[in-house]
């Protein structure tokens, strides 16, 4: 999954271009719906955007339901997911991807089986470290599963599982069995229940023509290592679901392609560039996106599963065009404090999937699903 180093730099040129809130050099935005999220974080040198985006989404869910503003642990999900990845890799004789990437539903799987913990209880940072860097961890784990594959080790071998757990504990820390929050003792499972989080209440949607609409499908992207399903809807429905959910007070977790010339984190902007156009063009004219053009991008790999983020609202530009407000996990050093304004054509063309609470769906769709 797409990631980049901690963004501890100063964008002097950008500040010179524009310092006004809601304004880029070529766009002026007026927020229509903006749901207060938890603070922006930085995934640093890790491929864990899937956990940062979904954890932010769950923090918003708790805030929506209880009014509490929480800081939940992203690395708890990473720690609890790696053993599942290793098991699937070995059971498939190594004929499967193994790496740091995952999808939103893998956090829900952790929520269901293991629970959730506060960041203050489990930061996932080795002692003395101040930011996440998983380069060594990822290389070591890949080497371990390849050796286990070649040696035909059993996934049920206690020595293998102890070795894997030991490496994860060294790099991320041992998971506490119990902890205290506001004077109450919890396990990860009881804390989940105290927050009112229920993994069964969330649904994943996508939109591609190579699967029937109105049915579930297993989406063929490499980071779907757990082979979980998505409900396939028409493109206009996908767009309407997000707008409707935001209007109702529900945020949306978003998986998308960000390896595009029109996706500029520093400017806090994502627009769909037509052939031959550049971001420097004054107010770029974006091409129309249809189900067929969207499918073509997925089929020829010009649209890929790169990065997961968190949609927390929408705005209009000076021409009245809709832009989604997206919380990223690359730190807060851009024009909008770590947020980006994503155009509707970009969303329609480059979305892989979304995740939201079932009550954010139109009632007719909810009943059918």
Secondary structure, 3 states (H helix, E strand, C coil): CCCCCCCCCCCHHHHHHCCCCCECCCCECEEEEECCCCCCCECCECCCHHHHHHHHHHHHHHHHHHCCCCCECCHHHHHHHHHHHHHHHHHCCCCCCCCCCCCHHHHHHHHHHCCCCECCCCCCCCCCCCCCECHHHHHHHHHHHHHHHHCCCCCCCHHHHHHHHHHHHHHHCCCCCCEEECCEEECHHHHHHHHCCCHHHEEEEECCCCCCCCEEEECCCCCCCCCCEEEECCHHHHHHHHHHHHHCCCCEEEEECCCCCCEECCCCEECCCCCCCCCCCCCCCCCCCCHHHHHHHHHCCCCCCCEEEEEEEEEECCCCCEEEEEECCECCCCCCCCEEEEEHHHHHHHEEEEEEEHHHCCHHHHHHC
